[in-house]
């Protein structure tokens, strides 16, 4: 492990420079298609005390409804 750290410091490679990323741009034509499809799974076995809170939290997600 020490050898790897030493080689990385010697060659000066930083992952920030190697992997370039950009935030998702707001594009009117894309609409909600830039958001990935997600699945919301709520476990309900022996959850009588908190099921209302769990379902309420899932309904209050700030995610496009056609992408859930």
Biopython code that builds the backbone (N, CA, C, O; Angstrom):
import numpy as np
from Bio.PDB.StructureBuilder import StructureBuilder

atoms = [
    (1, "UNK", "N", (0.826, -1.192, 0.000)),
    (1, "UNK", "CA", (0.000, 0.000, 0.000)),
    (1, "UNK", "C", (0.873, 1.260, 0.000)),
    (1, "UNK", "O", (0.568, 2.250, -0.665)),
    (2, "UNK", "N", (1.951, 1.192, 0.755)),
    (2, "UNK", "CA", (2.854, 2.334, 0.815)),
    (2, "UNK", "C", (3.517, 2.620, -0.520)),
    (2, "UNK", "O", (3.778, 3.774, -0.861)),
    (3, "UNK", "N", (3.789, 1.561, -1.272)),
    (3, "UNK", "CA", (4.406, 1.715, -2.587)),
    (3, "UNK", "C", (3.453, 2.445, -3.529)),
    (3, "UNK", "O", (3.872, 3.313, -4.295)),
    (4, "UNK", "N", (2.190, 2.095, -3.470)),
    (4, "UNK", "CA", (1.197, 2.742, -4.332)),
    (4, "UNK", "C", (1.082, 4.220, -3.995)),
    (4, "UNK", "O", (1.038, 5.062, -4.892)),
    (5, "UNK", "N", (1.034, 4.534, -2.717)),
    (5, "UNK", "CA", (0.928, 5.939, -2.299)),
    (5, "UNK", "C", (2.153, 6.720, -2.755)),
    (5, "UNK", "O", (2.031, 7.849, -3.230)),
    (6, "UNK", "N", (3.324, 6.129, -2.613)),
    (6, "UNK", "CA", (4.556, 6.796, -3.036)),
    (6, "UNK", "C", (4.561, 7.037, -4.543)),
    (6, "UNK", "O", (4.939, 8.118, -4.994)),
    (7, "UNK", "N", (4.146, 6.044, -5.323)),
    (7, "UNK", "CA", (4.113, 6.213, -6.776)),
    (7, "UNK", "C", (3.109, 7.284, -7.198)),
    (7, "UNK", "O", (3.373, 8.056, -8.119)),
    (8, "UNK", "N", (1.977, 7.329, -6.536)),
    (8, "UNK", "CA", (0.980, 8.353, -6.864)),
    (8, "UNK", "C", (1.527, 9.737, -6.560)),
    (8, "UNK", "O", (1.324, 10.670, -7.337)),
    (9, "UNK", "N", (2.215, 9.878, -5.445)),
    (9, "UNK", "CA", (2.790, 11.186, -5.100)),
    (9, "UNK", "C", (3.920, 11.565, -6.056)),
    (9, "UNK", "O", (4.073, 12.737, -6.400)),
    (10, "UNK", "N", (4.705, 10.591, -6.484)),
    (10, "UNK", "CA", (5.802, 10.882, -7.403)),
    (10, "UNK", "C", (5.302, 11.310, -8.776)),
    (10, "UNK", "O", (5.817, 12.269, -9.351)),
    (11, "UNK", "N", (4.321, 10.620, -9.295)),
    (11, "UNK", "CA", (3.817, 10.942, -10.623)),
    (11, "UNK", "C", (2.796, 12.066, -10.603)),
    (11, "UNK", "O", (2.468, 12.613, -11.655)),
    (12, "UNK", "N", (2.297, 12.415, -9.454)),
    (12, "UNK", "CA", (1.395, 13.555, -9.327)),
    (12, "UNK", "C", (0.042, 13.387, -9.983)),
    (12, "UNK", "O", (-0.587, 14.380, -10.349)),
    (13, "UNK", "N", (-0.416, 12.185, -10.139)),
    (13, "UNK", "CA", (-1.735, 11.970, -10.747)),
    (13, "UNK", "C", (-2.812, 12.169, -9.701)),
    (13, "UNK", "O", (-2.788, 11.579, -8.622)),
    (14, "UNK", "N", (-3.732, 12.999, -10.052)),
    (14, "UNK", "CA", (-4.848, 13.253, -9.152)),
    (14, "UNK", "C", (-6.133, 12.832, -9.849)),
    (14, "UNK", "O", (-6.329, 13.152, -11.021)),
    (15, "UNK", "N", (-7.009, 12.123, -9.152)),
    (15, "UNK", "CA", (-8.244, 11.674, -9.797)),
    (15, "UNK", "C", (-9.141, 12.824, -10.237)),
    (15, "UNK", "O", (-9.928, 12.665, -11.171)),
    (16, "UNK", "N", (-9.039, 13.972, -9.587)),
    (16, "UNK", "CA", (-9.881, 15.105, -9.968)),
    (16, "UNK", "C", (-9.570, 15.574, -11.387)),
    (16, "UNK", "O", (-10.469, 15.996, -12.114)),
    (17, "UNK", "N", (-8.318, 15.502, -11.776)),
    (17, "UNK", "CA", (-7.936, 15.932, -13.114)),
    (17, "UNK", "C", (-8.229, 14.843, -14.148)),
    (17, "UNK", "O", (-8.493, 15.138, -15.314)),
    (18, "UNK", "N", (-8.180, 13.611, -13.719)),
    (18, "UNK", "CA", (-8.368, 12.498, -14.646)),
    (18, "UNK", "C", (-9.826, 12.322, -15.049)),
    (18, "UNK", "O", (-10.123, 12.083, -16.219)),
    (19, "UNK", "N", (-10.729, 12.437, -14.093)),
    (19, "UNK", "CA", (-12.147, 12.252, -14.363)),
    (19, "UNK", "C", (-12.829, 13.604, -14.422)),
    (19, "UNK", "O", (-12.916, 14.310, -13.418)),
    (20, "UNK", "N", (-13.303, 13.956, -15.580)),
    (20, "UNK", "CA", (-13.985, 15.234, -15.748)),
    (20, "UNK", "C", (-15.482, 14.999, -15.695)),
    (20, "UNK", "O", (-15.994, 14.047, -16.284)),
    (21, "UNK", "N", (-16.167, 15.859, -14.998)),
    (21, "UNK", "CA", (-17.616, 15.750, -14.903)),
    (21, "UNK", "C", (-18.208, 17.140, -14.943)),
    (21, "UNK", "O", (-17.558, 18.124, -14.590)),
    (22, "UNK", "N", (-19.423, 17.202, -15.370)),
    (22, "UNK", "CA", (-20.157, 18.463, -15.400)),
    (22, "UNK", "C", (-21.543, 18.221, -14.827)),
    (22, "UNK", "O", (-22.129, 17.160, -15.039)),
    (23, "UNK", "N", (-22.063, 19.192, -14.110)),
    (23, "UNK", "CA", (-23.429, 19.020, -13.612)),
    (23, "UNK", "C", (-24.427, 18.978, -14.761)),
    (23, "UNK", "O", (-24.161, 19.491, -15.848)),
    (24, "UNK", "N", (-25.582, 18.360, -14.510)),
    (24, "UNK", "CA", (-26.627, 18.269, -15.530)),
    (24, "UNK", "C", (-27.145, 19.669, -15.822)),
    (24, "UNK", "O", (-27.544, 20.403, -14.918)),
    (25, "UNK", "N", (-27.132, 20.020, -17.086)),
    (25, "UNK", "CA", (-27.597, 21.344, -17.482)),
    (25, "UNK", "C", (-29.111, 21.334, -17.624)),
    (25, "UNK", "O", (-29.707, 20.320, -17.986)),
    (26, "UNK", "N", (-29.720, 22.470, -17.336)),
    (26, "UNK", "CA", (-31.161, 22.596, -17.504)),
    (26, "UNK", "C", (-31.476, 22.760, -18.982)),
    (26, "UNK", "O", (-31.106, 23.763, -19.593)),
    (27, "UNK", "N", (-32.147, 21.793, -19.546)),
    (27, "UNK", "CA", (-32.529, 21.817, -20.949)),
    (27, "UNK", "C", (-34.037, 21.647, -21.027)),
    (27, "UNK", "O", (-34.579, 20.632, -20.588)),
    (28, "UNK", "N", (-34.701, 22.625, -21.577)),
    (28, "UNK", "CA", (-36.158, 22.610, -21.632)),
    (28, "UNK", "C", (-36.661, 21.447, -22.478)),
    (28, "UNK", "O", (-37.685, 20.846, -22.154)),
    (29, "UNK", "N", (-35.956, 21.125, -23.555)),
    (29, "UNK", "CA", (-36.397, 20.043, -24.432)),
    (29, "UNK", "C", (-36.294, 18.678, -23.770)),
    (29, "UNK", "O", (-37.086, 17.783, -24.064)),
    (30, "UNK", "N", (-35.324, 18.513, -22.878)),
    (30, "UNK", "CA", (-35.185, 17.230, -22.199)),
    (30, "UNK", "C", (-36.286, 17.000, -21.172)),
    (30, "UNK", "O", (-36.702, 15.863, -20.947)),
    (31, "UNK", "N", (-36.750, 18.055, -20.561)),
    (31, "UNK", "CA", (-37.783, 17.914, -19.538)),
    (31, "UNK", "C", (-37.265, 17.117, -18.356)),
    (31, "UNK", "O", (-36.215, 17.435, -17.797)),
    (32, "UNK", "N", (-37.996, 16.088, -17.976)),
    (32, "UNK", "CA", (-37.594, 15.257, -16.848)),
    (32, "UNK", "C", (-36.756, 14.057, -17.260)),
    (32, "UNK", "O", (-36.412, 13.233, -16.412)),
    (33, "UNK", "N", (-36.423, 13.937, -18.525)),
    (33, "UNK", "CA", (-35.692, 12.755, -18.973)),
    (33, "UNK", "C", (-34.248, 12.737, -18.482)),
    (33, "UNK", "O", (-33.595, 11.696, -18.555)),
    (34, "UNK", "N", (-33.733, 13.861, -17.983)),
    (34, "UNK", "CA", (-32.373, 13.862, -17.462)),
    (34, "UNK", "C", (-32.314, 13.224, -16.073)),
    (34, "UNK", "O", (-31.227, 12.905, -15.591)),
    (35, "UNK", "N", (-33.463, 13.034, -15.426)),
    (35, "UNK", "CA", (-33.505, 12.352, -14.141)),
    (35, "UNK", "C", (-33.583, 10.848, -14.382)),
    (35, "UNK", "O", (-34.333, 10.407, -15.252)),
    (36, "UNK", "N", (-32.826, 10.054, -13.631)),
    (36, "UNK", "CA", (-32.918, 8.602, -13.822)),
    (36, "UNK", "C", (-34.199, 8.039, -13.214)),
    (36, "UNK", "O", (-34.785, 8.634, -12.310)),
    (37, "UNK", "N", (-34.619, 6.896, -13.720)),
    (37, "UNK", "CA", (-35.761, 6.197, -13.138)),
    (37, "UNK", "C", (-35.306, 5.589, -11.809)),
    (37, "UNK", "O", (-34.226, 5.005, -11.730)),
    (38, "UNK", "N", (-36.121, 5.724, -10.776)),
    (38, "UNK", "CA", (-35.799, 5.159, -9.471)),
    (38, "UNK", "C", (-36.975, 4.336, -8.958)),
    (38, "UNK", "O", (-38.116, 4.529, -9.378)),
    (39, "UNK", "N", (-36.682, 3.432, -8.060)),
    (39, "UNK", "CA", (-37.701, 2.622, -7.405)),
    (39, "UNK", "C", (-37.678, 2.977, -5.927)),
    (39, "UNK", "O", (-36.619, 2.971, -5.300)),
    (40, "UNK", "N", (-38.830, 3.282, -5.377)),
    (40, "UNK", "CA", (-38.936, 3.559, -3.950)),
    (40, "UNK", "C", (-39.526, 2.316, -3.301)),
    (40, "UNK", "O", (-40.667, 1.944, -3.575)),
    (41, "UNK", "N", (-38.751, 1.685, -2.449)),
    (41, "UNK", "CA", (-39.180, 0.457, -1.802)),
    (41, "UNK", "C", (-39.305, 0.724, -0.308)),
    (41, "UNK", "O", (-38.352, 1.164, 0.335)),
    (42, "UNK", "N", (-40.484, 0.455, 0.237)),
    (42, "UNK", "CA", (-40.749, 0.709, 1.650)),
    (42, "UNK", "C", (-41.003, -0.630, 2.338)),
    (42, "UNK", "O", (-41.996, -1.294, 2.039)),
    (43, "UNK", "N", (-40.120, -1.039, 3.258)),
    (43, "UNK", "CA", (-40.359, -2.295, 3.973)),
    (43, "UNK", "C", (-41.537, -2.140, 4.932)),
    (43, "UNK", "O", (-41.627, -1.141, 5.646)),
    (44, "UNK", "N", (-42.435, -3.118, 4.953)),
    (44, "UNK", "CA", (-43.647, -3.010, 5.767)),
    (44, "UNK", "C", (-43.840, -4.171, 6.741)),
    (44, "UNK", "O", (-44.926, -4.304, 7.304)),
    (45, "UNK", "N", (-42.861, -4.989, 6.955)),
    (45, "UNK", "CA", (-43.018, -6.110, 7.867)),
    (45, "UNK", "C", (-42.853, -5.620, 9.303)),
    (45, "UNK", "O", (-41.798, -5.092, 9.655)),
    (46, "UNK", "N", (-43.867, -5.784, 10.126)),
    (46, "UNK", "CA", (-43.867, -5.363, 11.536)),
    (46, "UNK", "C", (-43.577, -3.868, 11.691)),
    (46, "UNK", "O", (-42.806, -3.480, 12.569)),
    (47, "UNK", "N", (-44.168, -3.049, 10.875)),
    (47, "UNK", "CA", (-43.919, -1.610, 10.907)),
    (47, "UNK", "C", (-45.194, -0.827, 11.213)),
    (47, "UNK", "O", (-45.404, 0.241, 10.638)),
    (48, "UNK", "N", (-46.030, -1.317, 12.082)),
    (48, "UNK", "CA", (-47.300, -0.657, 12.370)),
    (48, "UNK", "C", (-47.116, 0.741, 12.953)),
    (48, "UNK", "O", (-47.949, 1.621, 12.734)),
    (49, "UNK", "N", (-46.039, 0.944, 13.686)),
    (49, "UNK", "CA", (-45.843, 2.226, 14.354)),
    (49, "UNK", "C", (-45.395, 3.332, 13.407)),
    (49, "UNK", "O", (-45.699, 4.502, 13.642)),
    (50, "UNK", "N", (-44.691, 2.990, 12.359)),
    (50, "UNK", "CA", (-44.075, 4.024, 11.520)),
    (50, "UNK", "C", (-44.491, 3.981, 10.056)),
    (50, "UNK", "O", (-43.924, 4.708, 9.240)),
    (51, "UNK", "N", (-45.469, 3.149, 9.700)),
    (51, "UNK", "CA", (-45.800, 3.031, 8.279)),
    (51, "UNK", "C", (-46.369, 4.326, 7.715)),
    (51, "UNK", "O", (-46.114, 4.650, 6.555)),
    (52, "UNK", "N", (-47.133, 5.076, 8.508)),
    (52, "UNK", "CA", (-47.682, 6.340, 8.004)),
    (52, "UNK", "C", (-46.565, 7.341, 7.730)),
    (52, "UNK", "O", (-46.598, 8.059, 6.731)),
    (53, "UNK", "N", (-45.588, 7.383, 8.611)),
    (53, "UNK", "CA", (-44.451, 8.287, 8.421)),
    (53, "UNK", "C", (-43.641, 7.894, 7.180)),
    (53, "UNK", "O", (-43.215, 8.760, 6.416)),
    (54, "UNK", "N", (-43.432, 6.601, 6.984)),
    (54, "UNK", "CA", (-42.657, 6.129, 5.829)),
    (54, "UNK", "C", (-43.360, 6.440, 4.513)),
    (54, "UNK", "O", (-42.730, 6.905, 3.564)),
    (55, "UNK", "N", (-44.655, 6.185, 4.456)),
    (55, "UNK", "CA", (-45.403, 6.456, 3.230)),
    (55, "UNK", "C", (-45.484, 7.955, 2.975)),
    (55, "UNK", "O", (-45.395, 8.392, 1.828)),
    (56, "UNK", "N", (-45.650, 8.748, 4.031)),
    (56, "UNK", "CA", (-45.676, 10.204, 3.879)),
    (56, "UNK", "C", (-44.360, 10.747, 3.354)),
    (56, "UNK", "O", (-44.344, 11.659, 2.527)),
    (57, "UNK", "N", (-43.252, 10.183, 3.835)),
    (57, "UNK", "CA", (-41.937, 10.626, 3.357)),
    (57, "UNK", "C", (-41.734, 10.249, 1.890)),
    (57, "UNK", "O", (-41.157, 11.020, 1.123)),
    (58, "UNK", "N", (-42.206, 9.067, 1.502)),
    (58, "UNK", "CA", (-42.077, 8.653, 0.102)),
    (58, "UNK", "C", (-42.940, 9.518, -0.808)),
    (58, "UNK", "O", (-42.546, 9.822, -1.934)),
    (59, "UNK", "N", (-44.106, 9.911, -0.328)),
    (59, "UNK", "CA", (-44.982, 10.768, -1.143)),
    (59, "UNK", "C", (-44.443, 12.194, -1.248)),
    (59, "UNK", "O", (-44.760, 12.905, -2.202)),
    (60, "UNK", "N", (-43.642, 12.612, -0.290)),
    (60, "UNK", "CA", (-43.111, 13.967, -0.286)),
    (60, "UNK", "C", (-41.777, 14.125, -0.994)),
    (60, "UNK", "O", (-41.131, 15.165, -0.865)),
    (61, "UNK", "N", (-41.352, 13.109, -1.742)),
    (61, "UNK", "CA", (-40.073, 13.198, -2.449)),
    (61, "UNK", "C", (-40.113, 14.302, -3.498)),
    (61, "UNK", "O", (-41.121, 14.487, -4.179)),
    (62, "UNK", "N", (-39.020, 15.025, -3.619)),
    (62, "UNK", "CA", (-38.931, 16.061, -4.651)),
    (62, "UNK", "C", (-38.259, 15.463, -5.887)),
    (62, "UNK", "O", (-37.125, 15.807, -6.219)),
    (63, "UNK", "N", (-38.962, 14.578, -6.550)),
    (63, "UNK", "CA", (-38.485, 13.875, -7.737)),
    (63, "UNK", "C", (-39.633, 13.856, -8.727)),
    (63, "UNK", "O", (-40.780, 13.710, -8.304)),
    (64, "UNK", "N", (-39.393, 13.992, -9.996)),
    (64, "UNK", "CA", (-40.494, 13.975, -10.969)),
    (64, "UNK", "C", (-41.305, 12.683, -10.856)),
    (64, "UNK", "O", (-40.746, 11.587, -10.820)),
    (65, "UNK", "N", (-42.613, 12.827, -10.801)),
    (65, "UNK", "CA", (-43.467, 11.662, -10.560)),
    (65, "UNK", "C", (-43.438, 10.656, -11.712)),
    (65, "UNK", "O", (-43.699, 9.474, -11.492)),
    (66, "UNK", "N", (-43.129, 11.091, -12.919)),
    (66, "UNK", "CA", (-43.073, 10.131, -14.024)),
    (66, "UNK", "C", (-41.748, 9.367, -14.068)),
    (66, "UNK", "O", (-41.591, 8.465, -14.890)),
    (67, "UNK", "N", (-40.805, 9.705, -13.212)),
    (67, "UNK", "CA", (-39.515, 9.023, -13.165)),
    (67, "UNK", "C", (-39.389, 8.107, -11.951)),
    (67, "UNK", "O", (-38.319, 7.548, -11.709)),
    (68, "UNK", "N", (-40.468, 7.947, -11.188)),
    (68, "UNK", "CA", (-40.461, 7.059, -10.010)),
    (68, "UNK", "C", (-41.155, 5.774, -10.393)),
    (68, "UNK", "O", (-41.275, 4.868, -9.568)),
]
sb = StructureBuilder()
sb.init_structure("model")
sb.init_model(0)
sb.init_chain("A")
sb.init_seg("    ")
for serial, (resi, resn, name, xyz) in enumerate(atoms, 1):
    if name == "N":
        sb.init_residue(resn, " ", resi, " ")
    sb.init_atom(name, np.array(xyz, "f"), 0.0, 1.0, " ", f" {name:<3s}", serial, name[0])
structure = sb.get_structure()
